[in-house]
């Protein structure tokens, strides 16, 4: 233990039988280093048993406003994009000596104020706000360059290119401003592609309820030949419902997801979806929150992951 009484990297290295550099690589999860799984487990276990606190975290707790960034994620916005975004945001903040605190779900103004009074953060971010508006990419038109509007349009344009002229949107049960934005952006994209404005329905989580909903919707909209899911989770519910209804995908109905979760490739038919470089968006947001130059952090363009369903 160091002279200050704080557990150091040297202590963790001695306890796990590896070098100080190896401990640093493991605890910082450096992707450029090839370190075996057993060694990583041994280092992490030693760190836990010794009560090791990374220097940046300890410093953030001491300095308060200069080192802590708070991210609020409203209920219903969790998903692959949010997980990747948080990973990038956290990594970029950590690279500049800051700590990320993530708060999930709806918070009352009183609870939020208590947190801010105790922590005095460097910045408070609201997840989804920058993505919807595009501000994180200096795109003021609702994210038409590499934000939600552009990605919603990518989903609709893919279906149009496959020859579909009437599409529908499958939405989650949770009502959020992002859902309203998706509907608006999909409508713009459909009109630009000379399609009818998409109809929409909410896809319940429970399979029987979702099957009933899809049956009713398609009975009222017989011209629909493709369904765009709000995210992959919703699209997978629709796939299950169509299977229950005896509809063959993509012959009878095409389905496309959004957010590229790991589950889309595991189902049959596998799910076509939209992949977004959310981690780079998180890193950009970190730079902007810290007032730093964001040059050199250009996200890869969103793309269609072409599989079997559409």
C-alpha positions in Angstrom: 0.0 0.0 0.0 1.3 3.5 -0.9 2.5 6.0 1.7 -0.8 7.8 1.5 -2.7 4.6 2.5 -4.3 4.3 -0.9 -4.0 1.0 -2.8 -1.9 1.5 -5.9 -1.3 -0.3 -9.2 1.9 -1.7 -7.7 -0.1 -3.3 -4.9 -2.5 -4.9 -7.4 0.4 -6.0 -9.6 2.1 -7.7 -6.6 -1.1 -9.4 -5.5 -1.8 -10.8 -9.0 1.8 -11.7 -9.9 1.9 -9.5 -13.1 3.6 -6.3 -14.1 2.3 -2.8 -13.2 1.8 -2.2 -17.0 -0.3 -5.3 -17.3 -2.5 -4.2 -14.4 -3.0 -0.8 -16.1 -3.9 -2.5 -19.4 -6.4 -4.7 -17.8 -8.1 -2.1 -15.6 -8.3 0.4 -18.5 -9.6 -2.4 -20.8 -7.1 -1.5 -23.4 -8.2 -3.2 -26.7 -4.7 -3.0 -28.2 -3.2 -5.5 -25.7 -3.5 -9.2 -26.0 -3.9 -10.4 -22.4 -5.3 -13.9 -21.6 -8.7 -14.2 -19.9 -7.3 -15.9 -16.8 -4.8 -13.1 -16.3 -7.5 -10.5 -16.7 -9.7 -12.3 -14.2 -6.8 -12.6 -11.7 -6.0 -8.9 -11.9 -9.6 -7.8 -11.5 -10.1 -10.1 -8.6 -7.0 -8.7 -6.9 -8.2 -5.2 -7.5 -11.6 -6.0 -5.9 -10.1 -7.7 -2.9 -7.7 -4.9 -2.2 -10.3 -2.2 -2.7 -8.4 -0.5 -5.5 -9.9 2.8 -6.6 -8.6 4.2 -10.0 -6.8 7.5 -9.4 -9.1 9.3 -11.8 -12.2 8.2 -9.8 -10.6 9.3 -6.5 -9.6 12.6 -7.9 -13.1 13.2 -9.4 -14.7 12.5 -6.0 -12.3 15.0 -4.4 -12.6 17.7 -7.0 -16.4 17.5 -7.8 -17.4 19.9 -10.5 -14.2 19.7 -12.4 -14.2 16.0 -12.9 -17.8 14.5 -12.9 -20.2 14.4 -15.8 -23.8 13.3 -15.3 -25.8 11.6 -18.0 -29.6 11.2 -17.6 -31.3 8.4 -19.6 -35.1 8.7 -19.6 -37.1 5.5 -19.3 -37.7 3.6 -22.6 -34.5 4.8 -24.3 -32.3 1.9 -23.2 -31.0 -0.2 -26.1 -27.9 -1.0 -28.1 -27.4 2.6 -29.2 -27.5 3.8 -25.6 -25.1 1.1 -24.4 -22.6 1.9 -27.2 -23.0 5.6 -26.7 -22.4 5.3 -22.9 -19.3 3.2 -23.6 -17.8 5.8 -25.9 -18.8 8.7 -23.6 -17.3 7.0 -20.6 -14.1 6.0 -22.4 -13.5 9.5 -23.7 -14.2 11.2 -20.4 -11.9 8.8 -18.6 -9.1 9.5 -21.2 -9.3 13.1 -20.0 -9.5 12.4 -16.3 -13.2 12.7 -15.8 -15.8 10.3 -14.4 -19.3 9.5 -15.9 -22.3 9.1 -13.6 -25.3 7.6 -15.4 -28.9 8.0 -14.0 -31.7 5.9 -15.5 -35.4 6.5 -15.6 -37.6 9.5 -14.7 -36.2 11.8 -12.0 -38.2 14.4 -10.1 -36.8 17.9 -10.1 -36.2 17.6 -6.4 -34.2 14.4 -6.8 -32.2 15.8 -9.6 -31.4 18.9 -7.6 -30.2 16.8 -4.7 -27.8 14.9 -6.9 -26.4 18.1 -8.5 -26.0 19.8 -5.1 -24.0 16.8 -3.8 -21.9 16.2 -6.9 -21.6 19.7 -8.5 -20.8 18.1 -11.9 -18.8 19.5 -14.7 -21.7 19.0 -17.1 -25.2 17.4 -17.1 -26.2 15.7 -20.3 -29.6 14.3 -21.4 -29.3 11.2 -23.5 -30.9 11.4 -26.9 -31.2 15.1 -27.0 -28.0 15.6 -29.1 -28.7 12.6 -31.3 -32.2 13.8 -32.1 -31.2 17.3 -32.9 -27.8 16.5 -34.3 -26.1 19.1 -32.2 -23.3 16.7 -31.3 -22.4 16.7 -35.0 -22.9 20.4 -35.7 -25.9 19.4 -37.8 -28.8 21.7 -36.8 -31.4 20.2 -39.1 -32.7 17.5 -36.7 -29.8 15.1 -37.3 -30.2 14.8 -41.0 -26.5 14.3 -41.6 -25.7 11.6 -39.0 -28.5 11.8 -36.4 -31.8 10.2 -35.9 -33.4 11.8 -39.0 -30.7 10.5 -41.3 -30.9 7.0 -39.8 -34.7 6.8 -39.9 -34.5 7.8 -43.5 -31.9 5.1 -44.2 -34.3 2.5 -42.9 -37.2 3.8 -45.1 -35.0 4.2 -48.2 -33.9 0.6 -48.0 -37.5 -0.6 -48.0 -38.3 1.7 -50.9 -35.3 0.3 -52.8 -36.6 -3.2 -52.3 -39.8 -2.2 -54.1 -42.1 -1.6 -51.2 -44.5 1.2 -51.7 -46.5 1.0 -48.4 -44.7 0.5 -45.1 -45.6 0.7 -41.5 -43.8 1.5 -38.3 -43.8 -0.8 -35.2 -43.3 1.2 -32.1 -42.4 0.4 -28.4 -45.0 0.6 -25.6 -43.1 3.5 -23.9 -44.0 7.0 -25.0 -41.0 9.3 -25.3 -40.2 12.4 -27.4 -37.9 10.2 -29.5 -40.8 8.1 -30.6 -42.6 11.2 -31.8 -39.4 12.3 -33.6 -39.1 8.9 -35.3 -42.6 9.1 -36.6 -42.0 12.6 -38.0 -38.7 11.7 -39.6 -40.1 8.5 -41.1 -42.9 10.6 -42.6 -40.4 13.0 -44.2 -38.3 10.1 -45.6 -41.4 8.3 -47.0 -42.5 11.5 -48.8 -39.0 12.0 -50.2 -39.1 8.4 -51.6 -42.6 8.9 -53.1 -44.2 6.5 -50.5 -47.3 6.9 -48.5 -46.9 8.3 -45.1 -46.3 5.2 -42.9 -49.0 3.9 -40.6 -47.9 2.7 -37.2 -48.8 0.5 -34.3 -47.5 -0.3 -30.8 -46.0 -3.8 -30.5 -46.7 -5.2 -27.0 -43.9 -7.1 -25.2 -46.2 -10.1 -24.6 -46.2 -12.4 -27.7 -49.9 -13.2 -27.8 -50.8 -9.5 -27.4 -48.3 -8.6 -30.1 -49.7 -11.2 -32.5 -53.2 -9.9 -32.0 -52.1 -6.3 -32.6 -50.3 -7.2 -35.8 -53.2 -9.3 -37.0 -55.6 -6.3 -36.4 -53.3 -3.8 -38.0 -52.7 -5.8 -41.2 -56.4 -6.5 -41.5 -57.0 -2.7 -41.6 -54.0 -2.0 -43.8 -53.8 -4.9 -46.4 -51.5 -2.9 -48.7 -48.6 -2.9 -46.2 -45.8 -5.1 -47.4 -43.0 -4.0 -45.0 -42.7 -3.1 -41.4 -39.9 -1.0 -39.9 -39.2 -1.6 -36.3 -38.4 1.3 -33.9 -35.5 -0.9 -32.8 -34.4 -4.5 -33.1 -36.3 -5.6 -30.0 -39.6 -4.3 -31.5 -38.7 -5.8 -34.9 -38.1 -9.2 -33.2 -41.5 -9.1 -31.6 -43.0 -8.4 -35.0 -41.1 -11.4 -36.5 -42.5 -13.7 -33.8 -46.1 -12.3 -34.4 -45.8 -12.9 -38.2 -44.6 -16.4 -37.6 -47.6 -17.0 -35.4 -49.9 -15.6 -38.1 -48.4 -17.9 -40.7 -46.9 -15.0 -42.7 -43.6 -15.9 -44.3 -40.8 -13.3 -44.0 -39.7 -11.7 -46.3 -42.0 -13.2 -49.0 -45.3 -12.1 -47.4 -43.9 -9.3 -45.3 -40.5 -7.6 -45.0 -39.2 -6.6 -41.6 -36.3 -4.3 -40.8 -34.9 -3.4 -37.4 -32.9 -0.5 -36.1 -29.9 -0.5 -33.7 -28.2 -3.7 -34.7 -28.3 -5.8 -31.5 -26.5 -9.1 -31.2 -29.8 -11.0 -31.3 -30.8 -10.0 -34.9 -28.3 -12.5 -36.4 -29.5 -15.4 -34.2 -33.1 -15.6 -35.3 -34.5 -17.2 -38.4 -35.0 -15.4 -40.7 -32.1 -13.2 -39.6 -33.0 -9.6 -39.1 -31.9 -6.9 -41.5 -31.2 -3.7 -39.5 -29.5 -0.4 -39.3 -26.0 -0.1 -37.7 -25.0 3.2 -36.1 -21.6 4.2 -34.8 -23.0 5.2 -31.4 -19.7 4.9 -29.6 -18.2 7.7 -31.7 -21.3 9.8 -31.0 -20.6 9.3 -27.3 -17.0 10.3 -27.7 -18.0 13.4 -29.6 -20.4 14.3 -26.8 -17.7 14.0 -24.2 -15.4 16.3 -26.1 -18.2 18.9 -26.4 -19.1 18.6 -22.7 -15.5 19.3 -21.8 -15.2 22.2 -24.3 -12.5 20.3 -26.3 -11.8 20.2 -30.0 -13.8 17.3 -31.6 -11.8 17.1 -34.8 -10.6 13.6 -35.6 -13.7 11.9 -34.1 -15.8 11.4 -37.2 -18.3 8.6 -36.8 -18.5 6.0 -39.5 -21.6 6.5 -41.6 -24.7 4.5 -40.5 -25.3 1.5 -42.8 -27.8 -1.3 -43.5 -26.8 -4.7 -42.2 -28.3 -6.8 -44.9 -29.7 -10.2 -43.7 -32.7 -12.2 -44.6 -35.8 -10.4 -43.3 -35.8 -7.4 -45.7 
